[in-house]
Amino acid sequence: MLRSSARFSLTLSALKSDSIAGKNLYAVFRLHNLPYLVTKGDKVILPFKMKNVNVGDKLNLTDVITLGSPHYTYTQKEGISEQLFKLTANVTEVTREPYYEVIKTRPRCRRKKIVPVQPFQTVLTIDTLKLA
């Protein structure tokens, strides 16, 4: 029976050889505990405005729980070590969702209140995804 470190090195080396030049490599990262599956060049639309972030900023995404290719997958629920991969994203735009209205009523009250809603969105583009 293989120890966990030996099993880990076999999985990672198989993952490196299977994802030729990173073409087939994917990752699942968490942001505010929501998982996002990405490959290189993907756009990620976040349903909130990130604080202290401007358009053009580079972000290092470190909370990766899965690295994989079509044939091999490496997963750890507590997160994969940052020394094993590099995942960066570029902030493409900070915009708003399309305008819509929400009708709010209070209990036992016939009066209806119409509230305009137009929440923020942050769009990220995945720049690099590679194994170390």
N, C-alpha and C positions, 0 to 999 in steps of 0.2 A: 504494500500500500504506500502511495506517495505522500510525503509530508506536504503541508499547505504551501510552503515556499517553493518546493519543487514543482508542484502542480501549477502554481502561479507563473513561474518562469516558463514552463511549457506552454501555457495558454498565451502568454504575452508574446513569446517568440513565434508561435503559430499565427497569432493575430498580425504580427509584423510581416511575416512572409505572405499571408493571404491578402492583405491590403497593399497591393503593389503601388508604391509611390503615393499612398493615401487616397487613391481614387474611390475605393469602396468602403472607406472608413466612416463610421458614424459614432455619435456620442449622445448620451442622455444626460443633461445637466439640470440642476434644480435652481430655481430663482424664486424666492419667497415660498419655498416648499412646493412649487408647481413644476412638474417635469416637462422638459422640452427636448424632443428628438431632433438632432440637427446633423447635417453634413456640411462640407465646405461650400460656401456660396449661398447658403440658405438665408432667407429673411425670417426673422422672428418678430412677431407683433405682440408686444407686451401690453396688457390691458390697464396700464397705469403709467404715470409720469415718474421717471426715476429722478431722485433728488441729486443735486450737484453734478449733473451730467449735461453736457452740451453736444450739439451736432458736431461730428468729426472726432469725438473722443474714442480712444481704444480701451476696451474693457477686457481684463483677464478673467475668464470664467473658470473657477476652480472647484466648484461643487459638482463634480461629475460622478455619477453613480454607475454608468455603463459605457464601455467602449466595445465596439464590435465591427464585424465585417459580415458578409453573407454566410460564412461558414463557422466563424468562431465569435464568442461573446465572453467578455470579462465583466462581471458585476460585483459590486460591493455596496451594501445598503448604507454603510456609514461614510462612503465616499472613497474614491480612488486617490492615491497619493499624487501630488502635483508634479513630482519628478518624472512620472511615467508618460505624460502627455503635455501638449500645449494647445489650448483652445482660447482664441481671442476673437472678439467681436468689435465691430465699428458701429457707432451710433449714427444711423442714416438720417432719421428724422424724429422730431417730437411733434405730434399732431393731435387732432381731436377726432373722435368718432363722429359719424353723421348725426345731425340734430334729430332728436325725437322727444316726444312729450309723454309724461307719466301722469296718470290720473290717480290722485290720492284721496281716500275717504277715511274719515274717522269712524270708529264704532258708534252705531246708533245715531248717525248724523247724515242727513240727506245732502248736505252741501259737498260738492266735489271741488278739489283744488287741482289745477293743471300746472305741473312743474316742468319747465324746460330742462332737458338733460343733454349734455354734450361732453362726455368724459374724455380724458387725455389718453393717448397711446404713445408708446415709445417703440420705434422700429430699429432692430439690430440686424446687421449683416455679418455672417460668420466669415472671418478673414482666413484664419489658419486653424487647421485641425490635423495634428500629426502626433505620432508616438515618439517618445524620446529614445 
